[in-house]
Amino acid sequence: MASVSLGTIRRGRFRKEKVAIKIFDGGSSLPGPAFANAMKKMLEESSGTWRRVDHPNLVPFYGVAFSLAYMPALVYPFYANGNILSYLSQRYPGEVDLENSDRCTVILKLMTEVARGLEYLHAFSPPIVHGDVRSASIFVDDSDHAVLCDYGLALSMPEDLPEYVLARPVGAARWMAPEIMETVASDIPHAPPSGRTKQTDIYAYAMTLLEVYTGLPPFGQSVTDRRGTHPLVRTDDGAVKIVFEGGRPPLSGILQSNETLRTLVEKAWDALPENRPDAAEIIKILEPMVPEDSQPAPASQATHGGSSKIPAVLQQLLGYPWNRIRTSFVSGYTSLRGLR
């Protein structure tokens, strides 16, 4: 159905239900089948945990397909509403960050549900760190509930790969907590970067709040410093530099005028991880702000199935969220650290 940076999204059916099938792209610089085998091993090990996850605000894991193509594929429900930004743009076209609007109320409800999903993951045994919280990882189901995708996806590479091959999962820089950027690379060959914690998920959640209210990625607005107003931050490198210098994106609209939301965001993206609230605290802050008639249905009524809302199909496919697995001669993670 669509080609994306990490591979190909195909539409299929599993037990009569419409599903999305993500077939990973192995790339052209990989040495034979080693990378594909490593992916298979990682997915086999992770699937035992994923299949135990059961929460109405988390995308259910259907399984891994190993015989559809050279590389393995993940199978999930198909969400015709697309991700949260697609859903909001379809429901409220042209309306962004307006206070006292239905859009703001819906965002509060959806982001409260995202916090519930994070609370479940962080309390799981063993705890699951999402690692890539942002709007592209949040879908909206047919019952208008938020469901969080791509939780706990990690990559483990075999030690026998050639030295010049580096494969690391790299989160989107604009949502990345400063302590992840500062993490020292592992001495283990081809090991993924460490540094992702429950607290880095909370930092990314704060950036996602800003993203869904403004409709722009973090640092998508003008940034002001002592020298005046800069144009839009057009590259991830520019955003990383600002974060390293202690800066954060400017707040506007309801996130600026509403003291409760402003305080929540500022605490959640605090430079010190221990100062950030946990997911349970975020829920306690947001729940009283959601009108009673906007409260989500009981878990037993929440559904995740797809539908035949055809106008949203292409947007959903092109925006399907998956952790960025970047294989190159120089890892994205190393390049971020080089900006210091």
Disulfide bonds with the S-S distance in Angstrom:
none
